[in-house]
Amino acid sequence: MVHGKVQTGRYNSASEVVREALRLMEERDRVKAMHRDELRKKIAVGLTSLEEGRFSDGEEFFAQMDAAFDEEICAKEKMVAAQQGEQHQVGQARNGQE
């Protein structure tokens, strides 16, 4: 694999390929560590909320999310219908109809 990378001409030597691979591995490890730390912080916040009695019933939460999504979809459908109505009126005005 290393030899194949050198053969492409992108790298001048096997050591360049290895250095790049090590750099990418180090970067991946840093990103994983960051994500792990962020997740731990979020878990800590959630546990603190639970301990303080600030939580929602799961079924209630998802019912609220469904209702919010339904409202958003309805609003978007109304907006699209209004835009289509405006386009229809513009088309009629251009054709001398109203």
Backbone as a ProteinNet text record, in pm:
[ID]
protein_1_A
[PRIMARY]
MVHGKVQTGRYNSASEVVREALRLMEERDRVKAMHRDELRKKIAVGLTSLEEGRFSDGEEFFAQMDAAFDEEICAKEKMVAAQQGEQHQVGQARNGQE
[TERTIARY]
82.5	0	88.3	190.1	281	347.7	394.6	460.6	364.6	240	139.5	117.3	119.3	103.7	221.2	341.9	460.4	450.9	402.2	391.4	295.1	196.7	102.3	170.2	284.7	356.7	320.4	223.9	182.8	286.5	355.9	458.9	592.7	699.2	832.6	898.4	851.1	914.6	816.1	855.2	773.4	764.8	870.9	869.1	767.8	750.1	648	509.1	486.1	356.5	332.4	432.2	419	395.3	470.9	451.2	309	259.3	122.5	21.4	42.5	-48.2	-47.8	69.3	78.3	11.2	29.1	-34.5	-186.3	-238	-382.1	-435.9	-359	-401.1	-406.8	-307.8	-304.9	-423.8	-452.9	-567.9	-697.8	-711.8	-831.8	-845.3	-734.5	-737.5	-781.4	-733.7	-774.1	-923.5	-974.2	-1116.9	-1200.9	-1159.4	-1232	-1232.3	-1118.4	-1108.7	-1200.1	-1205	-1293.4	-1439.1	-1478.9	-1617.1	-1648.2	-1554.6	-1574	-1591.4	-1508.2	-1519	-1651.8	-1694.3	-1822.6	-1937.9	-1931.3	-2035.9	-2039.3	-1923.7	-1918.3	-1978.6	-1951	-2007.6	-2159.6	-2210.6	-2355.3	-2421.1	-2355.3	-2408.2	-2411.1	-2305.3	-2299.9	-2412.2	-2436.3	-2544.7	-2679	-2697.5	-2822.2	-2841.9	-2736.2	-2746.7	-2777.1	-2715.6	-2743.1	-2889.3	-2941.6	-3082.6	-3173	-3139.1	-3218.6	-3216.2	-3097	-3083.7	-3162.1	-3174.2	-3247.9	-3396.6	-3437.1	-3578.1	-3624.5	-3529.6	-3565.1	-3554	-3665.5	-3666.7	-3807.2	-3819.4	-3948.6	-3971.9	-4097.5	-4136	-4104.3	-4045.7	-4005.8	-4121.1	-4232.8	-4349.3	-4400.9	-4405.3	-4451.3	-4357.2	-4228	-4128.8	-4147.9	-4160.3	-4175.7	-4309.2	-4413.2	-4541.2	-4527.4	-4453	-4428	-4346	-4246	-4163.5	-4247.9	-4334.2	-4421.8	-4512.3	-4569.2	-4656.9	-4579.6	-4457.8	-4376	-4342.7	-4308.3	-4278.3	-4402.6	-4518.8	-4642.8	-4670.9	-4648.7	-4669.2	-4573.4	-4448.2	-4347.8	-4384.6	-4426.3	-4465.1	-4585.6	-4683.3	-4803.4	-4766.3	-4678.7	-4635.8	-4564.3	-4479.8	-4408.6	-4504.8	-4602.9	-4701.2	-4781.3	-4816.9	-4889.7	-4803.6	-4675.1	-4583.7	-4571.1	-4557.2	-4546	-4674.9	-4788.9	-4916.9	-4930.4	-4887.6	-4894.3	-4803.2	-4684.1	-4590.2	-4646.6	-4707.5	-4765.9	-4881.7	-4959.1	-5069.6	-5018.7	-4909.6	-4849.7	-4798.5	-4736.5	-4684.4	-4798.9	-4911	-5027.3	-5082.6	-5088.9	-5139.2	-5046.5	-4915.5	-4820	-4837.5	-4854.5	-4874.5	-5002.2	-5108	-5233.3	-5216.8	-5145.2	-5124.5	-5043.6	-4947.7	-4867	-4949.6	-5047.2	-5131.3	-5254.3	-5263.2	-5375	-5500.4	-5488.3	-5602.5	-5596.1	-5711.5	-5716.1	-5850.1
-118.1	0	126.3	127.4	241.4	260.6	151.5	157.1	211.9	170.3	217.6	367.9	420.6	565.1	641	587	651	646.8	535.9	518.9	619.8	668.6	766.2	899.4	922.2	1047.7	1154.5	1126.3	1224.5	1234.8	1125.5	1121.3	1086.9	1141.7	1116.8	993.3	951.1	836.2	767.1	645.8	570	642.3	708	778.1	892.5	958.9	1063.4	1004.8	889	822	787.6	731.9	692.2	815	923.6	1046.5	1098.8	1099.7	1145.9	1056.2	925.9	831.4	854.5	874.6	899.2	1031.4	1132.8	1261.9	1247.7	1174.2	1152.9	1071	972.6	893	980.2	1066.8	1157.3	1252.5	1304.1	1393.4	1320.8	1198.9	1119.9	1095.3	1064.4	1042	1167.8	1285.7	1412.3	1436.3	1411.2	1431.6	1336.8	1212.1	1115.1	1159.4	1206.2	1252.2	1371.8	1463.8	1579.7	1535.5	1445.1	1396.2	1325.3	1246.9	1175.1	1274.7	1380.4	1481.5	1556.4	1590.4	1658.8	1570.4	1443	1350.2	1338.8	1330.5	1322.5	1447.2	1564.2	1688.9	1687.4	1642.1	1636.5	1538.5	1426.5	1328.6	1389.6	1460.9	1524.2	1626.2	1705.5	1803.6	1732.6	1625.5	1549.3	1488.3	1432	1372.8	1478.7	1595.5	1705.6	1746	1755.2	1789.2	1686.3	1559.4	1454	1467.8	1490.4	1504.5	1624	1728.7	1848.6	1837.2	1724.1	1701.8	1767.2	1811.9	1875.1	1770.7	1708.2	1609.3	1599.3	1537.7	1519.5	1371.3	1335.4	1199.6	1178.8	1065.8	1038.9	1044.4	983.2	982.5	1124.1	1201.7	1340.8	1423.1	1402.2	1474.7	1446.3	1319.2	1284.4	1333.1	1335.1	1389.5	1538.8	1610.2	1753.1	1773.2	1687.8	1698.3	1673.7	1572.4	1543.5	1662.7	1722.8	1838.6	1955.6	1978.6	2087.8	2063.3	1940.6	1907.9	1924.3	1881.5	1896.9	2044.6	2130.5	2274.6	2330.6	2286.8	2333.9	2292.1	2168.9	2119.2	2195.7	2219.5	2293.5	2435.3	2500.6	2636.7	2638.4	2539.8	2533.4	2507.7	2422.1	2394.4	2520	2597.8	2723	2821.9	2829.1	2920.2	2882.4	2753.6	2706.8	2737.5	2714.2	2741.4	2890.8	2974.9	3119.6	3160.5	3103.9	3135.8	3091.2	2975.1	2926	3014.7	3062.7	3153.8	3284	3336.4	3460	3439.2	3326.3	3297.2	3286.8	3227.1	3213.3	3351.2	3441.1	3576.8	3654	3636.8	3702.6	3652.9	3524.1	3465.5	3517.7	3531.1	3584.6	3731.1	3808.9	3950.8	3964.5	3881.3	3886.7	3853.1	3766.8	3726.1	3815.6	3920.4	4011.9	3959.7	3860.5	3801.9	3842.4	3850.5	3868.3	3838
0	0	0	83.8	89.7	-45.5	-102	-232.5	-338.6	-333.2	-428.3	-416.9	-295.7	-275.9	-336.6	-320.3	-378.1	-530.2	-584.4	-730	-792.7	-715.7	-771.4	-800.5	-737.7	-757.3	-656.6	-573.5	-473	-361.2	-336.8	-232.4	-297.2	-240.7	-294.9	-236.3	-118.1	-54.1	39.5	78.2	172.6	306.8	347.2	475.8	474.1	359.5	349.7	369	310.6	324.7	471.4	535.8	675.9	764.2	739.7	819.2	803.9	680.8	656.5	726.7	719.7	786.6	937.5	994.9	1139.3	1177.3	1093.3	1119.4	1117.8	1019.9	1010.1	1127.7	1170.2	1286.4	1411.1	1427.8	1542.9	1539.1	1421.9	1406.5	1439.3	1391.3	1420.1	1569.3	1635.6	1779.7	1854.9	1809.3	1873.3	1855.8	1736.3	1709.5	1795.2	1803.4	1887	2032.5	2080.8	2219.6	2243	2145.9	2157.8	2166.7	2078.4	2079.2	2210.5	2258.4	2384	2498.8	2501	2606.3	2599.2	2476.7	2459.5	2507.2	2474.7	2517.3	2669	2730.4	2877.3	2941.4	2883.7	2936.8	2925.7	2810.4	2790.9	2886.8	2909.2	3004.1	3143.9	3181.7	3314.1	3329.4	3225.8	3230.7	3247.3	3172	3181.8	3318.8	3376.2	3510.1	3615.3	3600.4	3693.5	3683.5	3561	3542.2	3609.6	3594.9	3658.7	3810	3864.4	4009.6	4062.7	3981.9	4021.7	3989.3	3933.1	3902.5	3773.2	3692.5	3564.5	3453.6	3423.5	3316	3260.4	3143.8	3078.4	3056.6	3059.3	3024.2	2876.5	2843.5	2705.8	2607.6	2641.1	2551.9	2531.3	2639.1	2630.4	2541.4	2558.8	2479.5	2330.6	2294.6	2153.6	2097.7	2180	2134.7	2105	2189.7	2166.1	2038.8	2017.1	1896.5	1771.6	1776.3	1662.9	1632.9	1737.8	1719.2	1659.2	1706.1	1652.8	1506.2	1471.1	1332	1244.3	1296.8	1221.5	1193.6	1294.4	1276.3	1172.4	1178.3	1083.2	941	923.7	791.6	739.5	826.9	787	744.1	818.9	784.7	650.1	624.9	497.2	382.2	404.7	299.6	267.1	370.4	347.8	270.5	303.5	236	88.3	61.1	-77.4	-153.4	-90.6	-155.3	-185.2	-92.1	-112.8	-227.5	-232.5	-340.9	-475.3	-476.6	-601.6	-644.6	-547.1	-577.6	-634.7	-579.3	-629.3	-771.4	-795.9	-930.4	-1030.8	-986.1	-1073.7	-1108.5	-1007.9	-1031.4	-1125.6	-1110.1	-1197.3	-1340	-1354.9	-1488	-1553.2	-1476.1	-1529.2	-1569.9	-1487.5	-1518.5	-1646.7	-1666.2	-1788.9	-1912.5	-1893.6	-2006.2	-2021.5	-1939.6	-1947.9	-1883.7	-1797.7	-1727.7	-1582.2	-1519	-1373.3	-1322.8
[MASK]
++++++++++++++++++++++++++++++++++++++++++++++++++++++++++++++++++++++++++++++++++++++++++++++++++

